[in-house]
Every structure is written in C-alpha cells, then in structure tokens.
Amino acid sequence: MDAAAIRPLRARRSTPVWVLAAAVFLVGAFLVGVLIGPAHLGVLDILRSIAARVHIPGVTSTLSQTDESILWDIRLPRVVLGGLVGAMLAVAGATYQGVFRNPLADPYLLGVAAGAGLGATLAVVYVKSQELIPPAAFAGAAVAVTATYALGRSAGRERMGTTLVLAGVTIASFFTAIQTFVQQQHADTLQQVYSWILGRLPSSGWDDVVLLLPYVSIATLLIVLHRRQLDVLSVGDEEAAALGVNVGRVRLLLVVAATLGTAGAVAVSGLIGFVGIIVPHAIRLAGAPAYRLLVPLSFVVGAGFLVLADVVARSALSPAEIPIGVVTAFCGAPFFAVVMRTSRRFSG
C-alpha cells in the first residue's frame, strides 16, 4: 500500500485521539480561565455553584455573595466570550485556507479587520459612544467585505479565488488609509481607538456573549455542514466541478459564513490577529487531518487557545492588563515564520 493510501487510514484511526485531546484541552483552558484572578475561587466551590445554578437536588453553593458575583458576572462571561471569539477566528481561518487553497490566509484576508477598525474609529471620533463601537465595527467589516467581493468578481468568475485575495489587500489598504487620516485629525481619541484595535475581551457580563452567539452559531453551522466540500475544493476548481460541486456557490457561501462570524467576533473583541493561522496549522502539524475533522477541531482548540491567551493578558502584569492582541501576536509571529517554511506541504 502506498503512502497516499496509508495517510487517510492513519487519519481515521487517530480521530478519537484528536477529539479527546481537543476536548481535554478546552476543559482545561476553561478551568484555568475561571480559576485565575485576583479573588481566589476553589474548583469544588465553582462546581458546587454551577450545580446549584442548574438546580441539582441537594446541592447548594458555598461561595459568598461577592464571589458568586465575581464568578457569574465577570469571569464566566469573559471566559465564554473568549471561547466564542477564538473558536470563530480559528474556524474562519481554516475555511479561508481551504476556499482559497492558501495556507497563509486568515480571517482578515478580505478586509474584515480594516473595515471593522474604520467603523470603530468613526464611532469613537464622531459619535463618541462606547456602546456603538461594536455595531459600527460590524457595519464597517460588512462594507469592506462587500466591496472586496464586488471588486474581486469584476475580474471574472474563473479567476475569483485569486482576485478575491488581491481585492482584499486593496480594500484593506484603502480603509486603513482613511482610518489613519481620521485619527490624525482627532489625536485626542488615539488611546481609545488603539486600545480597541489591539484587542480586548470586555468584562461587562453576558451581553456581549448574547450578542455574538447567533453570529458564531450560524456561521459555524454553515461551515461545518459544508466542510467536506472544502476537501473537494482543495484538489482544484476544475476537479471539484467534475465531481459535481458548484464551485462558485460553495465558495461564496463559505466566504460569507466565515466573514459573518469574523465580523461579529471583531465587533465585540477588537482586532485579535494570528488565531486563524496558529490553530489550524497547529492541528495540521499534529497530523494533517482533512477538513471534515480540521474544522470542528479548530473550533474546540481555537476556543481553548484564546481563553489561555486572555489568562496571560490579564495576569502577566497584574493588576495591569496586556491587550490580548499583543499576546496572540507574540505567539503568532514566530509561528507564522514556521508556516511559511512548511506552507508547501499544506497548499492545494
């Protein structure tokens, strides 16, 4: 049996191991995220509090009212929000890499970051409302992606995959130039804008979780349902079309889904880079699974990764807090160099 035939067989045999390892990593990351903080909360106390909240008979919480508030109003919402953002960015990264057959693609490929950054900047400068930053960022990301798609499509459907990447770079450069101009005209807002651009997970309760959850759920569901088409697209457009895949429709659907989820994540957390590159490639380096497994694993591992990154961000220089985007960039820059050296192994 040749190597090409052995590889899928090994992947199938390793699937339970990958799934178990990803689940253990996620649970461990969530426990670390909930436990670490200025106020000490014990594992058993947390478990009893959770059991009491779900009304398990005979179980009562041993936490004080203050600790209950810390757990349920600050730490748990932040950990869950970090998990959702990390999961969405990782899944979007894996999706873009499969759609464009480009191992260096990430969720900001189509100008999402630049559009969101411009929207947030305009909200800070002209509206002067902290509450309007997320919807303004989402609107900016949506406008940027629409412009990117329109520009990329103008070159013809047969070149859509390549021109979308170039169009994304063009739109991102244009939006970034506008944002820089606006910031220079309103220097008093630089600190607030840059604190958002560098990425952060707000500790404002469950509102942001409720806001983001529908976007992540819809986007992830669409991508998961079409993850096998990503494997087909990886062999090339002509081959995929010969196998009965409507390449244009599937590519558009996956790009829209990934961008919808990314825009929602960026709107609540700011710009957090490299997650969409680090997580999918770390999973590939562990065994190079097909997209049918890579996508759900990226969701789980991405959630755990960003929760741990947030723990570092809020504890490394405590009581000061490092922007989480700085932490992911610190991890992502050397990882990106590794990906560049090994990209030929994973390119379609």
MARPA-701344 format. One record per residue (C-alpha): z, x, y; residue number from 1; residue in one letter. Coordinates in pm, 1 decimal, padded with zeros to 6 digits, always signed. Layout:
Z,X,Y,NUM,a $
...
//
This chain:
+00000.0,+00000.0,+00000.0,1,m $
-00099.1,+00149.0,+00338.8,2,d $
+00126.8,+00188.7,+00643.4,3,a $
-00022.5,-00111.2,+00826.1,4,a $
+00070.1,-00340.4,+00538.7,5,a $
+00416.4,-00189.8,+00493.1,6,i $
+00517.8,-00233.1,+00859.6,7,r $
+00520.3,-00617.9,+00865.3,8,p $
+00706.6,-00622.8,+00533.5,9,l $
+00977.0,-00395.9,+00672.1,10,r $
+00998.5,-00612.4,+00984.8,11,a $
+01060.1,-00925.9,+00777.7,12,r $
+01329.0,-00754.5,+00572.1,13,r $
+01501.0,-00624.2,+00887.2,14,s $
+01501.0,-00960.1,+01067.5,15,t $
+01853.5,-01068.2,+00958.6,16,p $
+01990.9,-00729.8,+01063.9,17,v $
+01834.6,-00753.9,+01410.8,18,w $
+01953.9,-01110.4,+01459.4,19,v $
+02309.7,-01025.8,+01352.3,20,l $
+02320.3,-00711.8,+01568.6,21,a $
+02192.2,-00903.6,+01873.2,22,a $
+02447.8,-01182.1,+01821.9,23,a $
+02736.1,-00933.5,+01787.4,24,v $
+02618.1,-00751.0,+02099.8,25,f $
+02605.3,-01073.9,+02301.3,26,l $
+02950.4,-01194.5,+02189.9,27,v $
+03099.0,-00852.1,+02259.1,28,g $
+02940.2,-00837.0,+02604.1,29,a $
+03069.7,-01182.6,+02694.8,30,f $
+03421.9,-01093.8,+02581.3,31,l $
+03414.5,-00774.4,+02786.9,32,v $
+03283.4,-00966.1,+03086.3,33,g $
+03561.1,-01223.3,+03066.8,34,v $
+03844.1,-00979.0,+02991.6,35,l $
+03778.3,-00711.0,+03253.0,36,i $
+03902.7,-00783.2,+03603.5,37,g $
+04195.0,-00730.8,+03840.6,38,p $
+04401.0,-01000.9,+03666.9,39,a $
+04487.0,-00935.0,+03302.9,40,h $
+04389.1,-01210.6,+03061.2,41,l $
+04454.7,-01169.9,+02689.3,42,g $
+04195.8,-01251.2,+02423.6,43,v $
+04419.7,-01500.3,+02245.1,44,l $
+04514.6,-01667.0,+02573.3,45,d $
+04145.9,-01708.2,+02660.0,46,i $
+04065.7,-01850.4,+02318.3,47,l $
+04354.4,-02096.4,+02341.8,48,r $
+04240.2,-02204.1,+02687.3,49,s $
+03886.0,-02263.8,+02561.2,50,i $
+04016.0,-02454.4,+02259.1,51,a $
+04232.0,-02670.3,+02485.7,52,a $
+03934.0,-02743.5,+02711.2,53,r $
+03728.4,-02871.0,+02417.5,54,v $
+04025.4,-03084.9,+02311.3,55,h $
+04106.0,-02928.6,+01975.0,56,i $
+04412.8,-03120.6,+01848.5,57,p $
+04743.0,-02938.0,+01871.4,58,g $
+04616.9,-02654.2,+02090.0,59,v $
+04743.5,-02603.1,+02444.7,60,t $
+04664.3,-02332.3,+02696.4,61,s $
+04922.6,-02057.7,+02752.6,62,t $
+04768.5,-01944.9,+03081.4,63,l $
+04928.4,-02017.8,+03414.5,64,s $
+04750.4,-02244.4,+03659.4,65,q $
+04636.2,-01940.9,+03859.8,66,t $
+04500.0,-01764.6,+03551.6,67,d $
+04327.6,-02084.1,+03441.9,68,e $
+04152.8,-02095.5,+03778.0,69,s $
+04053.3,-01728.7,+03753.0,70,i $
+03909.1,-01783.4,+03405.3,71,l $
+03724.4,-02111.8,+03459.8,72,w $
+03628.4,-02092.3,+03826.7,73,d $
+03545.5,-01722.7,+03866.7,74,i $
+03499.0,-01515.2,+03552.4,75,r $
+03334.6,-01756.5,+03309.4,76,l $
+03079.3,-01889.5,+03562.8,77,p $
+02985.7,-01534.2,+03663.1,78,r $
+02951.4,-01417.8,+03302.5,79,v $
+02740.7,-01721.5,+03207.1,80,v $
+02524.0,-01677.7,+03517.8,81,l $
+02473.7,-01309.9,+03438.1,82,g $
+02375.7,-01401.2,+03084.1,83,g $
+02119.2,-01656.0,+03201.2,84,l $
+01965.9,-01419.6,+03458.1,85,v $
+01949.2,-01127.3,+03214.7,86,g $
+01805.4,-01342.5,+02936.6,87,a $
+01534.5,-01483.7,+03162.3,88,m $
+01432.3,-01147.3,+03308.6,89,l $
+01412.1,-00990.7,+02961.4,90,a $
+01207.7,-01277.0,+02814.2,91,v $
+00976.8,-01275.5,+03115.7,92,a $
+00925.4,-00901.7,+03079.0,93,g $
+00833.9,-00932.8,+02711.6,94,a $
+00599.1,-01220.5,+02796.5,95,t $
+00414.1,-01034.2,+03072.7,96,y $
+00378.7,-00729.4,+02849.8,97,q $
+00221.7,-00942.6,+02578.3,98,g $
-00000.8,-01150.7,+02805.9,99,v $
-00144.7,-00850.7,+02990.4,100,f $
-00118.9,-00607.0,+02699.4,101,r $
+00055.0,-00373.3,+02942.1,102,n $
+00379.7,-00211.3,+02818.9,103,p $
+00486.2,-00131.5,+03175.4,104,l $
+00465.2,-00490.6,+03302.4,105,a $
+00786.8,-00650.9,+03423.1,106,d $
+00889.7,-00986.6,+03578.0,107,p $
+00798.1,-00868.5,+03927.4,108,y $
+00438.5,-00793.8,+03828.9,109,l $
+00287.1,-01093.0,+04007.1,110,l $
+00465.5,-01052.5,+04340.2,111,g $
+00769.9,-01260.4,+04246.3,112,v $
+01015.4,-01007.9,+04392.3,113,a $
+00821.3,-00958.1,+04714.5,114,a $
+00778.3,-01332.2,+04770.3,115,g $
+01143.0,-01403.0,+04697.7,116,a $
+01252.2,-01119.1,+04924.8,117,g $
+01041.3,-01251.7,+05210.3,118,l $
+01170.8,-01606.7,+05161.4,119,g $
+01531.5,-01486.6,+05163.7,120,a $
+01470.1,-01273.8,+05471.9,121,t $
+01320.9,-01566.7,+05662.6,122,l $
+01617.5,-01785.7,+05567.6,123,a $
+01866.9,-01524.8,+05689.7,124,v $
+01682.3,-01443.0,+06011.9,125,v $
+01556.9,-01780.1,+06133.1,126,y $
+01769.1,-02044.6,+05961.0,127,v $
+02090.5,-01837.6,+05947.2,128,k $
+02214.9,-02028.8,+05644.4,129,s $
+02358.5,-01861.2,+05334.1,130,q $
+02313.2,-02183.4,+05136.5,131,e $
+01938.1,-02189.6,+05199.9,132,l $
+01873.3,-01837.7,+05066.3,133,i $
+01819.0,-01945.2,+04700.6,134,p $
+01568.8,-02227.2,+04774.1,135,p $
+01391.0,-02011.0,+05033.5,136,a $
+01365.8,-01726.1,+04781.7,137,a $
+01229.5,-01962.9,+04519.1,138,f $
+00971.8,-02102.0,+04761.5,139,a $
+00862.9,-01750.8,+04858.3,140,g $
+00826.0,-01649.0,+04493.8,141,a $
+00621.2,-01961.1,+04418.9,142,a $
+00388.3,-01898.4,+04714.4,143,v $
+00340.9,-01535.6,+04611.2,144,a $
+00254.5,-01622.9,+04251.8,145,v $
+00013.0,-01897.1,+04362.1,146,t $
-00161.2,-01654.1,+04595.0,147,a $
-00174.8,-01390.8,+04320.5,148,t $
-00326.9,-01632.6,+04072.4,149,y $
-00585.8,-01758.0,+04323.0,150,a $
-00685.9,-01402.4,+04411.8,151,l $
-00698.4,-01289.6,+04050.2,152,g $
-00902.0,-01590.5,+03942.6,153,r $
-01163.3,-01522.9,+04212.5,154,s $
-01285.3,-01223.7,+04011.7,155,a $
-01381.0,-01444.0,+03715.4,156,g $
-01205.8,-01561.4,+03402.0,157,r $
-01347.8,-01280.3,+03188.7,158,e $
-01155.1,-01023.7,+03395.4,159,r $
-00847.5,-01236.8,+03457.6,160,m $
-00597.5,-01020.0,+03270.6,161,g $
-00681.7,-00704.9,+03465.2,162,t $
-00735.4,-00858.3,+03807.2,163,t $
-00407.0,-01051.1,+03799.1,164,l $
-00218.5,-00722.8,+03785.4,165,v $
-00415.9,-00579.6,+04078.1,166,l $
-00380.4,-00904.5,+04271.5,167,a $
-00004.7,-00895.9,+04215.2,168,g $
+00015.5,-00546.0,+04364.2,169,v $
-00192.9,-00657.5,+04662.1,170,t $
+00015.1,-00968.1,+04734.8,171,i $
+00341.1,-00779.4,+04685.8,172,a $
+00233.8,-00512.8,+04934.9,173,s $
+00132.9,-00776.6,+05189.6,174,f $
+00455.8,-00976.9,+05157.4,175,f $
+00666.5,-00660.4,+05171.4,176,t $
+00492.0,-00557.6,+05492.7,177,a $
+00573.1,-00894.9,+05650.5,178,i $
+00933.6,-00871.2,+05536.6,179,q $
+00969.8,-00520.1,+05682.6,180,t $
+00825.9,-00636.2,+06014.4,181,f $
+01066.3,-00930.9,+06034.0,182,v $
+01363.5,-00709.5,+05951.3,183,q $
+01271.3,-00458.2,+06220.2,184,q $
+01260.2,-00736.0,+06476.1,185,q $
+01607.3,-00857.8,+06372.5,186,h $
+01805.8,-00546.2,+06291.2,187,a $
+02135.4,-00735.9,+06305.4,188,d $
+02050.2,-00905.5,+05974.3,189,t $
+01968.1,-00587.5,+05780.6,190,l $
+02301.2,-00564.6,+05597.9,191,q $
+02293.1,-00925.7,+05478.2,192,q $
+01929.4,-00903.7,+05368.3,193,v $
+01974.1,-00577.2,+05182.4,194,y $
+02288.6,-00697.7,+05006.2,195,s $
+02075.2,-00977.7,+04860.6,196,w $
+01774.2,-00754.6,+04787.8,197,i $
+01990.0,-00510.1,+04590.5,198,l $
+02100.6,-00794.0,+04362.1,199,g $
+02434.6,-00959.0,+04304.2,200,r $
+02594.0,-01224.8,+04088.2,201,l $
+02785.2,-01469.6,+04306.5,202,p $
+03137.9,-01575.8,+04211.4,203,s $
+03102.5,-01922.7,+04357.0,204,s $
+03177.5,-02129.4,+04049.1,205,g $
+02942.4,-02328.0,+03829.4,206,w $
+02699.1,-02445.7,+04099.8,207,d $
+02457.6,-02155.2,+04053.9,208,d $
+02472.3,-02194.1,+03675.3,209,v $
+02380.6,-02561.8,+03705.1,210,v $
+02101.5,-02472.1,+03949.9,211,l $
+01948.1,-02204.6,+03725.9,212,l $
+01994.3,-02362.1,+03382.1,213,l $
+01698.0,-02607.6,+03397.7,214,p $
+01454.2,-02332.7,+03501.1,215,y $
+01569.6,-02095.8,+03227.3,216,v $
+01572.1,-02371.0,+02964.4,217,s $
+01221.3,-02499.3,+03040.0,218,i $
+01067.1,-02153.7,+03080.7,219,a $
+01227.9,-02009.6,+02767.9,220,t $
+01139.4,-02313.3,+02556.9,221,l $
+00771.3,-02292.6,+02654.8,222,l $
+00759.6,-01918.6,+02585.6,223,i $
+00939.3,-01946.3,+02251.9,224,v $
+00704.8,-02224.1,+02137.2,225,l $
+00403.5,-02002.6,+02218.4,226,h $
+00546.5,-01666.7,+02108.2,227,r $
+00314.3,-01645.0,+01807.6,228,r $
+00015.3,-01674.2,+02042.2,229,q $
+00144.6,-01359.9,+02211.6,230,l $
+00096.1,-01176.2,+01883.2,231,d $
-00259.3,-01307.9,+01868.0,232,v $
-00331.4,-01212.8,+02230.9,233,l $
-00215.6,-00858.3,+02159.0,234,s $
-00526.0,-00796.0,+01948.1,235,v $
-00760.0,-00873.7,+02242.1,236,g $
-00912.3,-01175.6,+02413.1,237,d $
-01230.4,-01187.1,+02205.1,238,e $
-01044.7,-01158.3,+01877.3,239,e $
-00790.5,-01419.8,+01986.9,240,a $
-01068.7,-01659.8,+02086.7,241,a $
-01236.3,-01604.1,+01748.6,242,a $
-00907.1,-01704.5,+01584.4,243,l $
-00910.6,-02037.5,+01772.3,244,g $
-00676.6,-01955.0,+02062.3,245,v $
-00766.0,-02094.9,+02402.9,246,n $
-00700.5,-01762.7,+02577.2,247,v $
-00721.8,-01889.1,+02934.0,248,g $
-00494.3,-02188.5,+02879.2,249,r $
-00233.7,-01994.6,+02680.3,250,v $
-00227.7,-01706.7,+02930.4,251,r $
-00188.2,-01944.2,+03224.4,252,l $
+00087.6,-02140.6,+03051.7,253,l $
+00284.4,-01828.3,+02960.8,254,l $
+00244.9,-01672.3,+03305.6,255,v $
+00356.1,-01993.1,+03477.8,256,v $
+00656.1,-02031.2,+03245.5,257,a $
+00768.4,-01669.2,+03287.2,258,a $
+00721.5,-01684.6,+03662.9,259,t $
+00906.9,-02016.3,+03694.4,260,l $
+01208.2,-01874.3,+03515.2,261,g $
+01195.0,-01544.4,+03704.4,262,t $
+01172.8,-01719.5,+04041.1,263,a $
+01478.9,-01926.8,+03953.1,264,g $
+01672.3,-01616.9,+03845.8,265,a $
+01574.4,-01422.4,+04156.5,266,v $
+01668.9,-01715.5,+04378.5,267,a $
+02034.2,-01709.7,+04267.1,268,v $
+02088.9,-01339.3,+04192.4,269,s $
+01865.0,-01145.3,+04427.4,270,g $
+01632.9,-00871.6,+04306.2,271,l $
+01753.1,-00710.6,+03982.9,272,i $
+01494.9,-00468.6,+03850.1,273,g $
+01416.8,-00295.5,+03519.5,274,f $
+01577.9,-00556.2,+03288.9,275,v $
+01233.2,-00677.1,+03183.0,276,g $
+01136.1,-00323.9,+03082.5,277,i $
+01461.2,-00189.9,+02937.5,278,i $
+01542.9,-00473.8,+02698.3,279,v $
+01203.8,-00544.0,+02530.2,280,p $
+01135.3,-00173.6,+02483.2,281,h $
+01482.7,-00101.7,+02351.1,282,a $
+01419.6,-00368.8,+02087.0,283,i $
+01078.4,-00219.9,+02010.2,284,r $
+01226.8,+00126.5,+01974.1,285,l $
+01477.1,-00019.0,+01727.3,286,a $
+01198.9,-00142.2,+01500.2,287,g $
+00895.3,-00271.2,+01694.8,288,a $
+00916.1,-00635.9,+01586.1,289,p $
+00636.6,-00881.6,+01654.8,290,a $
+00661.8,-01119.9,+01948.7,291,y $
+00775.3,-01403.3,+01724.7,292,r $
+01103.3,-01209.8,+01694.4,293,l $
+01089.3,-00996.4,+02008.8,294,l $
+01105.0,-01297.2,+02243.9,295,v $
+01426.6,-01457.1,+02107.7,296,p $
+01587.6,-01114.8,+02064.1,297,l $
+01502.2,-01030.6,+02425.5,298,s $
+01680.6,-01348.2,+02534.5,299,f $
+02000.3,-01257.7,+02349.8,300,v $
+02003.9,-00884.7,+02425.2,301,v $
+01898.3,-00938.0,+02787.6,302,g $
+02191.9,-01171.2,+02841.5,303,a $
+02438.5,-00921.0,+02698.5,304,g $
+02285.0,-00628.3,+02886.1,305,f $
+02316.3,-00786.0,+03230.4,306,l $
+02671.4,-00906.9,+03163.2,307,v $
+02771.2,-00547.9,+03082.8,308,l $
+02580.4,-00418.2,+03387.0,309,a $
+02778.0,-00662.7,+03601.2,310,d $
+03103.9,-00538.3,+03449.9,311,v $
+03010.2,-00185.5,+03557.9,312,v $
+02905.6,-00311.8,+03901.8,313,a $
+03239.0,-00481.4,+03972.9,314,r $
+03474.0,-00233.7,+03806.6,315,s $
+03331.4,+00118.8,+03851.3,316,a $
+03450.0,+00148.6,+04213.9,317,l $
+03704.8,-00134.9,+04213.5,318,s $
+03805.8,-00300.3,+04442.3,319,p $
+03463.7,-00228.9,+04593.5,320,a $
+03160.4,-00371.4,+04412.0,321,e $
+02831.7,-00191.5,+04345.8,322,i $
+02514.7,-00402.9,+04375.8,323,p $
+02410.4,-00486.9,+04021.6,324,i $
+02051.8,-00390.4,+04104.6,325,g $
+02174.1,-00034.2,+04161.3,326,v $
+02332.1,-00028.8,+03814.2,327,v $
+02018.5,-00155.7,+03639.5,328,t $
+01801.9,+00086.5,+03838.8,329,a $
+02030.1,+00373.6,+03739.6,330,f $
+01976.6,+00279.9,+03374.0,331,c $
+01613.2,+00180.0,+03415.0,332,g $
+01466.5,+00481.3,+03594.0,333,a $
+01512.4,+00730.5,+03305.8,334,p $
+01426.4,+00458.0,+03054.7,335,f $
+01103.3,+00390.1,+03243.1,336,f $
+01011.1,+00756.6,+03201.7,337,a $
+01064.5,+00724.8,+02826.3,338,v $
+00849.9,+00411.4,+02817.3,339,v $
+00568.6,+00587.3,+02999.7,340,m $
+00570.0,+00865.0,+02740.3,341,r $
+00565.3,+00620.7,+02448.8,342,t $
+00351.0,+00341.9,+02600.4,343,s $
+00050.2,+00420.1,+02382.1,344,r $
+00249.3,+00320.1,+02075.9,345,r $
+00307.4,-00030.5,+02209.6,346,f $
-00007.3,-00102.9,+02408.6,347,s $
-00253.7,-00351.5,+02269.2,348,g $
//
